[in-house]
Amino acid sequence: MDEQQRTEEQVNIQPQPEKPAGKYIRIKPFKFIMLMFLTILVTAGLTIFALTFGEEKIVEVKVPIERTEFKQLYDAFDELKENYYVEIDDEEVIHGAINGMFDALGDPYSDYMNSEEAAHFNESLSSSFQGIGAEIQERDGYIMVVSPIKNSPAEKAGILPKDLILSVNGESVKGLSASEAVLLIRGEKGTSVTLMIQRGDEEPIEMKLVRDDIPIETVHGEMGDDKIAHIQISSFSEQTAEEVARSLAGFEQQGMKGVVLDVRQNPGGYLTAALDISNFFVPEGKPILLIQGRTGDPEAMVAEGGKKFDVPVTVLIDEGSASASEILAGALQESAGAKVVGKTSFGKGTVQTVADLPDGANLKFTTSKWLTPNGTWINEKGIEPDVDVDTAPYASLPYIDPKEELKLEVNSKLVNAAEQMLEVLGYQVGTVDNLFDEETEAAVKEFQKASELEETGILTGKTTYALMDALREKLRADDPQLLKAKSLLTGKEPTTEETTDKE
C-alpha cells in the first residue's frame, strides 16, 4: 500500500525547467570567521583615526598624562597609608592636603571649605542664619573680626572690628581657617557660646553670647525734617541694590534733598550690588572701579544709564567697612564728588570666586584685585575719609558680662567701664576709677529706678543688659560721624564732637 502510494506521487510530479547555476566562492568556515574579525578591526581603527585627527572631530580622545608635580604628594600619602602607626582617614588627610595648598597662598580670602563648611558659607548668603552675627577672617594665624552685623548678638555684646577671637568655648582657634572657626561659633538659636576676645593691648576678656536668628536685612532707611535720607547698608546681598532703590525712590517722593549712605560695620558681599548702587549716583560713562587680573591692563567698569538720583551724597565709613563697601565709597568719592566721612576703612582690595566641587565642597579663591577709579589699590591700606571723625569715646567701652556681679567694695576694670557708662547717661558716680563705692551704688540704684528694675544697687543680670542697651541708644541718637555727614549736606555744622577736615 505504501509502496503503491509513493509511486503514484512520483508520477504526478511534473518536471521543472532547470535554472542556470550562479557563481559562488567556496571558503572554509574558519577562514570566513577570521576574515570578518579582521574587517571589524580595520574598520574600528579607521573610525578612531578619523574622529581623533580628522578636520571635523566629534570626540577628542585623550590619553591620561601623569602629573609629575604631584609625585611627592602621592609618595607622602602612600608612606602614611602604609606605615603610619594607626590607620589614617583617607578623606580627612586629602582635605588637609587641599587646605595646605590654600594656606600656602598666604591669602586670607582664599579658602577650601569641605561640604559642611560650604553649607554654612552658603547659608550666610541666604535670608537668615543662626549664630552670633559677626563677619570674621583668618589673618596671621588669628581669627579677626571684620565687622559685627547690625542688631546681632555680636554687636549688642560690644564686639568691634579688628577684635581677635582667641578661643571658642575654651577651645583655641589659633591656626584655624575662618570657615573652621565658623563651625565652632555658629549654633542653634537660644544656645550660648563663650568667646575669649583680645582687643589691642588690653587684657583678654571673656564674652558669653546667646545665639540668635541673624536676618539678612541689608537696608535700613529714615529721613527727618531736614530731608536728608540716612540709608544704612549692613551688607551687600543679591537684593540689596533693589532695596536701596526702593528706599531712595520713596524718599525722593517725600522731597529728599540729600543722602547719607552709611556702610559702617559693613563687611561687604556681592560685587554686583556695589556696582548697581554706585550706578545710582555716578554719571554714565564714568568709572566705578578697575579690575586687574593676572595678566593684561586694568579694565574699567563704568556707570551705565538708568535711574539716577541727582542729589548731594556723603558716605560714612569706619574700620569695619570692607570690600564692596570700599568699592562704593571709592566710586562715589572719585567719580561722583561725594565726601567720605568717618575713619579709614578696612582695606580689602581683592575679588573672590567660589567654585563648587561635586561632593558639595567649595573652593573660594582670589581671581583679581580691584582699584579705585583713579587707579589706587587700597588693599591693607583702606580708603581715607575726606573728613576724619572719631566715634563717641564711650563706643569702645568693654563688654560687661551680665553674669558678673559688681557691687560695693569690688575693685575691677569693669567697674571703671560701668562708671563711664553711667556718667555718659547722666548719672553722678563721683570719681571714675576701679572701685565700686557708695556713689557708684547710688548711681546704679537711680538707673534701676529709671529703668523700672529692682533697686538693689548691684550691677548684674537685667541691670547690666539695660545699661548697655541704653548706651547703644545714646550712641545712635548722638552719633558724631552721622551728624558731620549730614552737616556737609545741609551746610549746618554739628554741635557735638570736633572733626578734622583734610582739606
Secondary structure as GFF3:
##gff-version 3
##sequence-region A 1 503
A	DSSP	alpha_helix	2	12	.	.	.	ID=ss1
A	DSSP	alpha_helix	29	53	.	.	.	ID=ss2
A	DSSP	three_ten_helix	68	70	.	.	.	ID=ss3
A	DSSP	alpha_helix	71	83	.	.	.	ID=ss4
A	DSSP	alpha_helix	90	104	.	.	.	ID=ss5
A	DSSP	beta_strand	111	113	.	.	.	ID=ss6
A	DSSP	alpha_helix	115	124	.	.	.	ID=ss7
A	DSSP	beta_strand	128	131	.	.	.	ID=ss8
A	DSSP	beta_strand	134	139	.	.	.	ID=ss9
A	DSSP	beta_strand	142	148	.	.	.	ID=ss10
A	DSSP	alpha_helix	153	157	.	.	.	ID=ss11
A	DSSP	beta_strand	164	168	.	.	.	ID=ss12
A	DSSP	beta_strand	171	172	.	.	.	ID=ss13
A	DSSP	alpha_helix	178	185	.	.	.	ID=ss14
A	DSSP	beta_strand	192	198	.	.	.	ID=ss15
A	DSSP	beta_strand	205	210	.	.	.	ID=ss16
A	DSSP	beta_strand	212	215	.	.	.	ID=ss17
A	DSSP	beta_strand	219	223	.	.	.	ID=ss18
A	DSSP	beta_strand	228	233	.	.	.	ID=ss19
A	DSSP	alpha_helix	240	253	.	.	.	ID=ss20
A	DSSP	beta_strand	258	262	.	.	.	ID=ss21
A	DSSP	alpha_helix	271	279	.	.	.	ID=ss22
A	DSSP	beta_strand	287	292	.	.	.	ID=ss23
A	DSSP	beta_strand	299	302	.	.	.	ID=ss24
A	DSSP	beta_strand	313	317	.	.	.	ID=ss25
A	DSSP	alpha_helix	324	335	.	.	.	ID=ss26
A	DSSP	beta_strand	339	342	.	.	.	ID=ss27
A	DSSP	beta_strand	350	356	.	.	.	ID=ss28
A	DSSP	beta_strand	362	371	.	.	.	ID=ss29
A	DSSP	beta_strand	387	388	.	.	.	ID=ss30
A	DSSP	three_ten_helix	393	396	.	.	.	ID=ss31
A	DSSP	alpha_helix	413	424	.	.	.	ID=ss32
A	DSSP	alpha_helix	438	450	.	.	.	ID=ss33
A	DSSP	alpha_helix	461	477	.	.	.	ID=ss34
A	DSSP	alpha_helix	480	490	.	.	.	ID=ss35
A	DSSP	beta_strand	500	501	.	.	.	ID=ss36
###
